[in-house]
Amino acid sequence: MNMKLEGRVAIVTGAGRGLGRAHALALAQRGAKVLVNDLGGADGVSDNAEAVVEEIRTAGGEALANGASVSDWDQVEAMTRQALNEWGRVDILVNNAGILRDKSFLKMTMEEFRQVIDVHLMGTAYCSKAVWETMREQAYGRIVMTTSSTGLYGNFGQTNYGAAKMAMVGMMNTLHLEGAKYNIRVNCLAPAAGTAMTEGLIPEAAFKLLSPESVSPGVVFLVSDDAPSRTVLCAGGGSFAVYKGFETEGVNLAPDRVTAEGVAQSWAEITSMDGMRELQAGFEQTGKFAEQGAKALGIKLS
């Protein structure tokens, strides 16, 4: 399996510190040319991004710093042009930039909800859109979206964050389908890491164990030539797992039982895990329900 990235061009957002920094350094160590994005101040690029670029260059790699806000479409377009003008292609996009605005839903303002959606969800959409045509034209692309266990399972006080993070799984599912014939592979990373965003939220011992560097090998794999697609890779502290969304086989109710009472009476059968499977596209569910209904009525669909 080829894990070398020589000749590949990568954009890593939010790469001035924490997970993004670790990802950028890991990609550069494998030979990729890396555009290091980190939100800049009024005068442009952040000192953190410049520092990561210097680390890469000192180690013999190629890198550029960029200060775009991922929540601003014009800035994202300019960031992509910067990489294309310098290196002529973009092969890898790691959507890592993020913020937190934690509060219980009762106390959360809609502005705080919107801020997190704009950075995480719209930022990921903007960056992915900005590189999509290039990846299609060159018939090669690897996109990683940073989801979270908060989106997959929930976390108190993070309604905004969880909504944005789970939405990325939906985006991945469809972009996987649309990009398949162009050799564009799209995956999600669900990291558990001790970073500035999680400091104070997890115990100190766990914070030290869950280093950003222990997550980045998963990113290298997800952007490699032999990467999977439509996979949610969970990573933290050297442990790796895959999240999968399964659907029970379910049951078709007789016409006279298609009522709330019928659903309640059949709940044990509806929730039974016998025959549970992972569907590969939304219309598979539609087809399954249609087939069940046709079978119950004794008719053929075609």
TIDOTOR-7973 format. One line per field, with one value per residue (C-alpha): x, y, z; chain; residue number from 1; residue in three letters. Coordinates in Angstrom, 1 decimal. Each point is the difference from the previous one (the first is absolute). Layout:
// TIDOTOR-7973
x = (X, ...);
y = (Y, ...);
z = (Z, ...);
cadena = (A, ...);
num = (NUM, ...);
residuo = (ALA, ...);
// end
This chain:
// TIDOTOR-7973
x = (0.0, 1.5, 0.1, 2.4, -1.4, 2.8, -1.4, -3.3, -1.3, -1.9, -2.1, -0.5, -2.3, 0.3, 3.6, 1.8, -0.1, -1.6, -1.4, 0.5, 3.6, 0.6, -1.8, 2.0, 3.3, -0.9, -1.0, 3.2, 2.1, -1.5, 1.0, -3.1, 0.2, -2.2, -2.0, -0.3, -3.2, -0.7, -2.3, 2.1, -0.4, -0.6, 3.5, -0.5, 1.6, 0.3, 3.3, -1.0, -0.4, 3.4, 1.6, -1.4, 1.2, 3.5, 0.0, -0.8, 2.5, 2.7, -0.6, 0.5, -3.7, -2.0, -2.8, -1.9, -1.9, -3.5, -2.3, -3.5, -3.1, -1.6, -3.4, 0.6, -0.5, 2.1, 2.9, -0.3, 0.1, 3.1, 1.7, -0.6, 1.4, 3.1, 0.7, -0.8, 2.1, 3.0, -0.3, -2.5, -2.3, -1.8, -0.1, -0.9, -2.3, -0.1, -3.0, 1.2, -0.8, -2.5, -1.3, -2.1, -2.8, -1.2, -3.2, -3.2, -2.6, -2.2, 2.8, 1.5, -0.8, -0.8, 3.1, 2.1, -1.6, 0.6, 3.6, 0.9, -2.0, 1.7, 3.5, -0.4, -2.7, 0.1, 3.8, 0.3, -2.5, 1.8, 3.4, -1.3, -1.8, 3.1, 2.1, -2.7, 0.3, 3.8, -0.2, -2.5, 2.1, 3.2, -2.0, 1.5, -1.0, 0.0, -2.2, -0.2, -2.7, 0.4, -3.1, -0.3, -1.3, -2.3, -1.7, 0.0, -1.3, -0.7, 1.5, -1.6, 0.3, 1.1, -3.2, 1.6, 3.2, -1.7, -2.4, 2.9, 2.1, -2.8, -0.9, 3.6, -0.8, -3.0, 2.2, 2.6, -2.5, -1.2, 3.4, 1.3, -2.7, 0.6, 3.7, 0.5, 0.4, 2.6, 2.2, -1.0, -0.2, -1.8, 0.2, -0.6, 2.4, -1.5, 3.0, 0.4, 3.0, 1.3, 0.0, -0.8, -3.6, -0.3, 2.3, -2.0, -2.7, 1.8, 2.1, 3.7, 1.3, -2.2, 1.0, 3.6, -0.7, -2.1, 2.7, -0.9, 3.0, -1.6, -3.0, 1.9, 1.0, -3.7, -0.1, 3.0, -1.8, -3.2, 1.8, 2.2, -0.3, -1.6, -2.4, -3.5, -3.0, -3.2, 1.7, -0.2, 3.3, 0.1, 3.5, 1.5, 3.1, 1.2, -3.4, -2.0, -3.6, -2.6, -3.5, -2.8, -3.7, -2.2, -3.7, -2.2, -1.8, -3.3, -3.5, -2.8, -3.3, -3.2, -2.2, -2.4, 3.0, 1.7, -0.9, 1.9, -1.4, 1.3, 3.5, -0.1, -1.1, 2.7, 2.8, 2.0, 0.0, 0.7, 3.1, 1.3, 3.6, -0.6, 0.9, 1.3, 2.3, 1.8, -1.7, 2.2, -2.3, -3.3, -2.1, 1.0, -2.3, -2.8, 0.5, 0.0, -3.3, -1.6, 1.1, -1.3, -3.3, -0.3, 0.8, -2.7, -2.6, 1.2, 0.8, 3.1, 1.7, 1.2);
y = (0.0, 3.3, 2.6, 2.4, 3.3, 1.4, 2.3, 0.4, 3.5, 0.3, 2.7, -0.4, 2.5, 1.1, -1.3, 2.6, -2.2, -3.1, -2.7, 2.1, 0.7, -3.8, -0.8, 2.5, -1.2, -3.7, 0.7, 1.9, -2.8, -2.3, 2.4, 2.1, 3.7, 1.6, 3.2, 0.8, 1.9, 1.7, 3.0, 3.1, 3.3, 3.4, -0.1, -3.4, -3.3, -1.2, -0.5, -3.6, -0.8, 1.6, -2.0, -3.3, 1.0, 0.6, -3.4, -1.6, 1.9, -0.6, -3.7, 0.3, 0.2, 2.6, 2.0, 3.2, 2.0, 1.2, 2.0, -0.5, -0.3, -3.3, 1.6, 2.6, -1.3, 2.6, -0.6, -3.8, 0.5, 2.2, -2.7, -2.7, 2.3, 0.6, -3.8, -0.4, 3.0, -1.3, -3.8, -0.4, -2.5, -0.9, -3.7, 0.0, 2.1, -0.5, 2.0, 0.5, 3.6, 0.4, 2.0, -0.7, 2.0, -2.4, 0.7, -2.0, 0.4, 2.0, 2.6, -0.1, 2.9, -0.6, 2.1, -2.4, -2.9, 1.7, 0.8, -3.6, -1.1, 2.6, -1.1, -3.8, -0.8, 2.9, 0.2, -3.7, 0.5, 3.1, -1.6, -3.2, 1.9, 2.1, -3.0, -2.3, 1.1, -0.2, -3.5, -1.1, 1.3, -1.7, -3.2, -0.1, 1.4, -0.9, 1.9, -0.4, 1.6, 0.3, -1.3, -0.8, -2.4, 2.9, -0.3, -3.8, -0.4, 3.4, 2.0, 2.3, 3.7, -0.5, 0.0, 2.4, -2.0, -3.4, 1.2, 1.3, -3.2, -2.5, 2.1, -0.7, -3.7, 0.7, 2.1, -2.7, -2.7, 2.0, 1.4, -3.6, -1.0, 3.1, -0.3, -3.7, -0.1, 2.8, -1.8, 2.5, -1.7, 1.7, -1.1, 1.4, 0.0, -0.1, 1.0, -0.2, 2.3, 2.3, 3.4, 3.6, -0.8, -2.8, 1.3, 0.1, -2.3, -3.3, -1.2, 1.1, -3.6, -0.7, 3.4, -1.0, -3.5, 1.2, 1.8, 1.5, -1.8, -3.4, 0.9, 1.2, -3.5, -0.5, 3.1, -1.1, -3.3, 1.7, 2.2, -2.7, -1.5, -3.2, 1.9, -1.3, 2.3, 0.7, -1.0, 1.6, -0.7, 0.6, 0.6, 0.9, -0.9, -2.6, -1.7, -0.2, -1.1, 0.4, 1.4, -1.5, 0.9, -3.1, -0.3, -2.8, -2.2, 1.2, -1.3, 0.8, 0.5, -1.3, 2.8, -0.1, 0.3, 3.0, 2.1, 1.3, -2.9, -2.4, 1.5, -0.3, -3.6, -0.9, 2.0, -3.1, -1.3, 3.5, 0.4, -3.6, -0.1, -3.2, 0.7, 3.5, 1.4, 3.0, 1.7, 1.6, 2.7, 1.6, -1.7, -3.4, 0.7, 1.1, -3.2, -2.2, 1.5, -0.4, -3.6, -0.8, 1.6, -1.8, -3.3, 0.6, 0.7, -2.9, 2.3, 0.4, 3.4, -0.7);
z = (0.0, -1.1, 2.7, -1.7, -1.1, -2.2, -2.7, 1.9, 1.0, 3.2, 1.7, 3.7, 1.7, 3.6, -0.2, 2.2, 3.1, 1.5, -2.4, -3.1, 0.7, 0.7, -3.3, -2.0, 1.4, -0.6, -3.6, -0.7, 1.6, -2.6, -2.8, -0.6, -0.7, 2.6, 0.1, 3.7, 0.7, 3.3, 0.6, -0.3, 1.8, -1.5, -1.7, -1.7, 0.9, 3.6, 1.7, 0.7, -3.7, -0.8, 2.8, -1.4, -3.5, 1.4, 1.7, -3.3, -2.0, 2.6, -0.4, -3.8, -1.0, -1.9, 1.6, -0.2, 2.7, -0.5, 2.3, -1.6, 2.1, -1.2, 0.6, -2.7, -3.6, -1.7, 2.4, -0.5, -3.8, 0.3, 2.3, -2.7, -2.7, 2.1, 0.0, -3.7, -1.0, 2.0, -0.7, -2.8, 1.7, 3.2, 0.9, 3.7, 2.1, 3.8, 1.4, 3.6, 1.0, 2.8, 2.9, 3.1, 1.5, 2.7, 1.9, 0.8, -2.7, 2.4, 0.5, -3.5, -2.3, -3.7, -0.8, 2.0, -1.9, -3.3, 0.7, 0.5, -3.0, -2.2, 0.9, 0.2, -2.5, -2.4, 0.3, -1.0, -2.9, -1.3, 0.1, -1.6, -2.7, -0.7, -0.8, -1.5, -3.7, 0.1, 1.5, -2.6, -2.9, 1.2, 0.9, 3.4, 3.4, 3.7, 2.4, 3.7, 2.1, 3.8, 1.6, 3.8, 2.5, 1.0, -3.3, -0.1, 3.6, 1.5, 2.8, 2.6, -0.9, -3.6, -2.1, -2.5, -0.3, -0.1, -2.8, -2.1, 0.5, -0.8, -3.1, -1.3, 0.0, -2.3, -2.2, -0.2, -0.9, -3.1, -1.1, 0.1, -2.5, -2.2, 0.0, -0.4, -3.8, 0.2, 2.6, 2.7, 3.3, 2.9, 3.6, 3.5, 3.0, 3.5, 2.2, 3.8, 0.8, 2.6, -1.7, 0.9, -0.9, 2.5, 2.8, 3.2, -1.4, 0.5, 3.0, -0.1, -0.2, -3.0, -1.5, 0.0, -1.3, -2.9, -2.0, -3.4, -1.4, 0.8, -2.2, -3.1, -1.3, -0.7, -2.1, -2.0, -0.7, -1.0, -2.6, -1.4, -3.5, 1.5, 2.3, 0.6, -0.7, 2.0, 3.3, 3.4, 1.7, 3.7, 1.5, 3.3, 2.1, -2.5, -0.2, -3.2, -0.7, -2.7, 0.6, -2.0, -0.3, -0.2, -0.6, 1.4, -2.6, 1.4, -0.7, -2.4, 1.8, -1.5, -1.5, 3.0, 2.4, -1.5, 3.1, 3.0, 1.9, -2.6, 0.2, 3.8, 0.0, -2.5, 1.7, 1.0, -3.5, -1.5, 2.3, -0.3, -1.2, -2.0, -3.6, 0.8, -2.7, -1.1, -3.0, -2.7, -1.3, 1.0, -2.7, 1.4, 2.9, -2.4, -2.0, 3.1, 1.3, -3.5, -0.2, 3.5, -0.9, -3.3, 1.6, 2.7, -2.7, -2.3, -2.9, -2.2, -0.5, -3.5);
cadena = (A, A, A, A, A, A, A, A, A, A, A, A, A, A, A, A, A, A, A, A, A, A, A, A, A, A, A, A, A, A, A, A, A, A, A, A, A, A, A, A, A, A, A, A, A, A, A, A, A, A, A, A, A, A, A, A, A, A, A, A, A, A, A, A, A, A, A, A, A, A, A, A, A, A, A, A, A, A, A, A, A, A, A, A, A, A, A, A, A, A, A, A, A, A, A, A, A, A, A, A, A, A, A, A, A, A, A, A, A, A, A, A, A, A, A, A, A, A, A, A, A, A, A, A, A, A, A, A, A, A, A, A, A, A, A, A, A, A, A, A, A, A, A, A, A, A, A, A, A, A, A, A, A, A, A, A, A, A, A, A, A, A, A, A, A, A, A, A, A, A, A, A, A, A, A, A, A, A, A, A, A, A, A, A, A, A, A, A, A, A, A, A, A, A, A, A, A, A, A, A, A, A, A, A, A, A, A, A, A, A, A, A, A, A, A, A, A, A, A, A, A, A, A, A, A, A, A, A, A, A, A, A, A, A, A, A, A, A, A, A, A, A, A, A, A, A, A, A, A, A, A, A, A, A, A, A, A, A, A, A, A, A, A, A, A, A, A, A, A, A, A, A, A, A, A, A, A, A, A, A, A, A, A, A, A, A, A, A, A, A, A, A, A, A, A, A, A, A, A, A, A, A);
num = (1, 2, 3, 4, 5, 6, 7, 8, 9, 10, 11, 12, 13, 14, 15, 16, 17, 18, 19, 20, 21, 22, 23, 24, 25, 26, 27, 28, 29, 30, 31, 32, 33, 34, 35, 36, 37, 38, 39, 40, 41, 42, 43, 44, 45, 46, 47, 48, 49, 50, 51, 52, 53, 54, 55, 56, 57, 58, 59, 60, 61, 62, 63, 64, 65, 66, 67, 68, 69, 70, 71, 72, 73, 74, 75, 76, 77, 78, 79, 80, 81, 82, 83, 84, 85, 86, 87, 88, 89, 90, 91, 92, 93, 94, 95, 96, 97, 98, 99, 100, 101, 102, 103, 104, 105, 106, 107, 108, 109, 110, 111, 112, 113, 114, 115, 116, 117, 118, 119, 120, 121, 122, 123, 124, 125, 126, 127, 128, 129, 130, 131, 132, 133, 134, 135, 136, 137, 138, 139, 140, 141, 142, 143, 144, 145, 146, 147, 148, 149, 150, 151, 152, 153, 154, 155, 156, 157, 158, 159, 160, 161, 162, 163, 164, 165, 166, 167, 168, 169, 170, 171, 172, 173, 174, 175, 176, 177, 178, 179, 180, 181, 182, 183, 184, 185, 186, 187, 188, 189, 190, 191, 192, 193, 194, 195, 196, 197, 198, 199, 200, 201, 202, 203, 204, 205, 206, 207, 208, 209, 210, 211, 212, 213, 214, 215, 216, 217, 218, 219, 220, 221, 222, 223, 224, 225, 226, 227, 228, 229, 230, 231, 232, 233, 234, 235, 236, 237, 238, 239, 240, 241, 242, 243, 244, 245, 246, 247, 248, 249, 250, 251, 252, 253, 254, 255, 256, 257, 258, 259, 260, 261, 262, 263, 264, 265, 266, 267, 268, 269, 270, 271, 272, 273, 274, 275, 276, 277, 278, 279, 280, 281, 282, 283, 284, 285, 286, 287, 288, 289, 290, 291, 292, 293, 294, 295, 296, 297, 298, 299, 300, 301, 302);
residuo = (MET, ASN, MET, LYS, LEU, GLU, GLY, ARG, VAL, ALA, ILE, VAL, THR, GLY, ALA, GLY, ARG, GLY, LEU, GLY, ARG, ALA, HIS, ALA, LEU, ALA, LEU, ALA, GLN, ARG, GLY, ALA, LYS, VAL, LEU, VAL, ASN, ASP, LEU, GLY, GLY, ALA, ASP, GLY, VAL, SER, ASP, ASN, ALA, GLU, ALA, VAL, VAL, GLU, GLU, ILE, ARG, THR, ALA, GLY, GLY, GLU, ALA, LEU, ALA, ASN, GLY, ALA, SER, VAL, SER, ASP, TRP, ASP, GLN, VAL, GLU, ALA, MET, THR, ARG, GLN, ALA, LEU, ASN, GLU, TRP, GLY, ARG, VAL, ASP, ILE, LEU, VAL, ASN, ASN, ALA, GLY, ILE, LEU, ARG, ASP, LYS, SER, PHE, LEU, LYS, MET, THR, MET, GLU, GLU, PHE, ARG, GLN, VAL, ILE, ASP, VAL, HIS, LEU, MET, GLY, THR, ALA, TYR, CYS, SER, LYS, ALA, VAL, TRP, GLU, THR, MET, ARG, GLU, GLN, ALA, TYR, GLY, ARG, ILE, VAL, MET, THR, THR, SER, SER, THR, GLY, LEU, TYR, GLY, ASN, PHE, GLY, GLN, THR, ASN, TYR, GLY, ALA, ALA, LYS, MET, ALA, MET, VAL, GLY, MET, MET, ASN, THR, LEU, HIS, LEU, GLU, GLY, ALA, LYS, TYR, ASN, ILE, ARG, VAL, ASN, CYS, LEU, ALA, PRO, ALA, ALA, GLY, THR, ALA, MET, THR, GLU, GLY, LEU, ILE, PRO, GLU, ALA, ALA, PHE, LYS, LEU, LEU, SER, PRO, GLU, SER, VAL, SER, PRO, GLY, VAL, VAL, PHE, LEU, VAL, SER, ASP, ASP, ALA, PRO, SER, ARG, THR, VAL, LEU, CYS, ALA, GLY, GLY, GLY, SER, PHE, ALA, VAL, TYR, LYS, GLY, PHE, GLU, THR, GLU, GLY, VAL, ASN, LEU, ALA, PRO, ASP, ARG, VAL, THR, ALA, GLU, GLY, VAL, ALA, GLN, SER, TRP, ALA, GLU, ILE, THR, SER, MET, ASP, GLY, MET, ARG, GLU, LEU, GLN, ALA, GLY, PHE, GLU, GLN, THR, GLY, LYS, PHE, ALA, GLU, GLN, GLY, ALA, LYS, ALA, LEU, GLY, ILE, LYS, LEU, SER);
// end
